[in-house]
Structure formats: structure tokens, C-alpha cells
Amino acid sequence: MGGSDARALSRSLLDLCRMRKLTIATAESCTGGLVAGALTDIPGSSDVIDRGFVTYSNDAKRAMLGVEAGTLTNFGAVSKETATAMAIGALERAGVDLAVAITGIAGPGGATPGKPVGLVHFAAAARDGRIIHREHRFGAIGRSAVRQRSVVEALRMLMDLARGPQAQTKPRAAATRLRPRVTRSPRRHAVKRRPPRSPRG
């Protein structure tokens, strides 16, 4: 996974968002704006990309995204709770349809007990209330590799949200229509078998 993957995903995401008239904001810590960079590297991205927040410090997360001090104190900057708060903050402050947030430890330093180098938390939020969180432990594969893989994962999460929840409801509707047909057919056979019995008796 490298630049070619990110570029292909960026193109696909922008095309999908353009078709569905969706706008995007990013909130990045360890990637330092690489997701926004990958998206805006594609010509014509301005009709989808609204803005990117680079919130490297805790102060920036609080001031720019509204992450509560208690969240950072209790769970740390690299956590599910902080990533989710970042995504929601970006969504609300930018007024967009989709937002993605990344916070992690790219290395080579910065590891703490329970939070090794390569740990990255991702969160993506949609205006309709859907929120996705993912945790990845890439390992000590190098700072650049962790950041590149994080960009690809963030783009994938945005794609998941951009596709919308509609695809999940269609199969269920089809299944419910088939069930009544199955139950009706044996009843009709039962009605047809009763008339021949009356003349025998």
C-alpha cells in the first residue's frame, strides 16, 4: 500500500461524493494533513473537499475541534474516544457531510505502556449520525509506512460512509417479500385436496 493506492482511492472517493453531492473535512494528527493532501492532489477536488484540520497537539485538538480536556486526560490523545471526538468536531465545525479523524503513534518514539509504536485510531462520522471507529496496530514498520497506511485506511472509511446505508436495506426488503409466497402455496394445495374426499364418504 503506497501512493498509488491512495491516489486510486482518492479518485474513487471524489467521484462517489461528487455523484452523491457529499462534502468532506479531515482532522489529522499523526498524518499531519496527508489525507487532505491526497484528496486535494486530484484536480477538481474543490467541489468535495471543504477543509482539513491538522491538530498535532492536544491544545489544537481542544481549540480547533472541541475535544474536551477530560477526554484527552482520561483516555489520551491516541484513543478511540479522542479519534471519535475529533471526527465529530470536524463534522460540526466544518458543516460537511463526512469527516475522518486520525490520531496515532507513527514513531520511532512516543510509545507508552499499552500504546506501542504503530498504534493508530481512526474515526469517521457522517451527518446522518453514522460513526465508524477502527484501531490498527501497524507495528514498528517505520514512520513513513505507518503514515501512508493510515492515509489509505482513512480513505477506505470515508468510502464506506459515502456509499451510505441504503445497500443494507434492499436485501432485507426482498427477503420479506418472498416469505409470504412460500407460506401461501401449501395452503392452496390443502384446499384442492379436500373436495375429492367428500364423494368417497
N, C-alpha and C positions, 0 to 999 in steps of 0.2 A: 504494500500500500504506500503510494507516494503521491507526487504532484499530479500524475496523470489520472489517478483515481479521484482526487479532489476536484480536478478540472471537469471530469466527466460528470461527477455527481452535482457539481455546481450548475452545469448547463442543464441537466435534467430537472433539478430543483427549480431553477429560474423559469424554465418552460412551463412546469406544472403550476407554479404560483402565478405566472402570467395568465395562464388559461383560466385559473380559478379566482383571479383577481385578489391575491393574497400578498400582504406586505410582511417584511421580516426585520427584526432587530437582533443583534448579538450582544452577549455580555461575556467577556473573556478575561480570565486571569492568567493562567499559565501559558496560554497560547498567544497572549499579547496582541490580539487583533488578526490572527492568521485566518480565522474563519471568514471574517468580514473581507479580508484581503482576497481570499479565494473566490468569493462571490463577486466582488466588485472588479475582479480581473477580467470578468466576462463582459464584453461590450453590451450595452443596453440594460445592464442590471439595475439602473437607477429607478426603473418603474416598479421594482420589487423591494430592493434594499432601502430601508429608511435611515438607519444609523447603527453604529457599533459602539458599545461601551467597553473600554479597556480599564478594568478595575483591578489593578495588580495588588494594591494594598488594602488592608481592612478599612482604612479611612475612606478610600474610594468606593468600596462596596457599600458602606453606610451612606455616604453623601450622594452618590450618583444613582444607586439602585434601591436605597431604602432598606438595606439589610439591617436588621436590628442588632444592636450591640450584644444582647443576650444570646442571640443565635450564634454569633461568632465566638463568644466566650464559652458557651456550653458545649458546642459541637465542633468548633474550629472552622477555619476558612475552607479546608478541604473536607467537605462532608455533604451528605445528601441534603441536609437541611439548608445549608448555605447555597448550594447549587440551585435548589428549588426557589429559594428567596430571590436569588439573582435573576432567574428566568422570569418570575412573576413581576419583579421590579422593572425589568426591561420591557416587558409586555405593557405594563401600565403606564410607564413614563414615556414610552415612545408612541403609544396608542396604535400599535400594529396588530396584525392578525396572529403572527407566530414569533416566538422568541426562543433562543437557545442560550444556555449558560455552561461555561466550563471552568472548573477550578481543580487544580491538582498539583502534584509534585513532579516536575519534569526532571529534576536532578541537575547535576550529580549530588548536590547536597539537599538539605531541607527535610530529610526523613525524621520521623518521630516514632516512638513506640506505637505500633498498630497502624502506622501510616508510612509505608515504605516508599522509596523512590519508584515512580511509575504508576502510583495510585492517582486516578483521575475520576472525579464525579461530574456527571453530565445531567442537565435537566432541560427539558423543552416544554414550553407552555403555549396553549392556543387560546384565542379569545373565547371559544365556546366552553372553556373550563377543563379541557383535557390537559393532563400533565404527565410527562414521562420522565422517569429517573433511571439512569444506568450507572453502574460502577465498573470501572475497568482497572485491572492491575497489570499493566503492560510489562512491569519488571524494569530492571536497570539496563534498558536497551539503548540508552543514550538520549540526551536531551532533545536532539532534533527529531529522532524517531518517535519519541513519546508525543511531541507536539504535532507531528504530521499525522500520526494515527488518531489523535484527538480531533483534528480537523475533519477527517473522514467520518468518524463516528458522529460528530455533531451534525454534519450534513445529512447523514442517514436518518437521524432522529427528526430533523426538520422534514425530510421526505415522508416519514411515517405520519407526521401530523398533517402535512399538506394534502395527503391522499384523502384524509377525512374518515369519519366513522361510518359512512354510508355503505361501504362494501361489506361490512359485518352484518347489516340488517337484511340485505337482499336474500341470502341463502335461507335465513330463518323464515322469511315470508313464503318462500317457495315450498319449504318443508311443511308448513302448516296447511297449505292448500292441498297437498297430496294426502294428508291423513284422513279427511272426511271421505274421500273417494274409496279408500281401502275399506273403511268400515261399512259403507253403504252396499257394496257389492254382495257380501254374503247374505244380507237381509233380503235382497231381491231374489236370490236363489231359493231361500227358505219359503218365500211366498209362492213361488212357482211349483214347489214340490207338494204343497198341501192339497190343491184341487184333485189330483188323481186318487188320493186316499179315500175320498168320500163315496164314490160309487162302489168300492170294494166292500165297505161296511154295510 
